[in-house]
Amino acid sequence: MKEKNVKDLVTLIFKALALAMGVAVVALSIMNAIDVETAITMLGIGCASSGAALLCKRGDK
């Protein structure tokens, strides 16, 4: 039971990270405070964490 809680927490953290990266890129872009290379890197980190969250959930089945 405890292992399932840890997996759920890790999945939640990855999802939150993906959302935070997306929101940060949008906000910084609106303020013209981010360059393209940094924005792409941040979005890549968000996509990778989203994929990790999906892989964690798939392992539960």
N, C-alpha and C positions, 0 to 999 in steps of 0.2 A: 504494500500500500504506500509506503514512504517513497519508493522508487517512482511510482506514478506521479506523486506530488512534485518531485524534483523535475521530472520530464515536463510536466505542465508549467512549472515555473520557468524553465529554460525556454520553452516555446513562447511563453508570454514575453520574456525579455527580448527574444529575437523579433517578435512582432512589434513590440514597442520601439525597438531600435530602428526598424524599417520605417515606421511611421514618423519617428522623430527626424530621421535623415531627410525624408521627403518634405516635411513641413519646414525644416531649416533651409533647405535649398530654395523653396518657393519664397520664404520670407526674405532671405538674403538677396535673392534675385530682384525682388520688388524694390529693395533699398539700394540696388546697384552696389552691393558690398561684397560680391563674390565673383571670381573669374571663372571662366568656362571649365578649365581643367580641374579646379577644386570642386565645382558643382558635379561634374561627371564622376569624380572619385567618390564623393559623398553618396551619390545615387547608386553607384556600384556597390558600396558597402551596404546600403539599404536593400538592394536586390539580393545580395548574397545572404544577408540575415533573414530575409523573407524566404528564400529557398531552404535555408537551414531549418526554419520553423516548419515548413511543409514536410521536410524529410523527417523531422522529429515526430510529427503527427502521423505520418504514414507508417512508422515503425510500431505504433500502438495497436494496429489492427491485428 
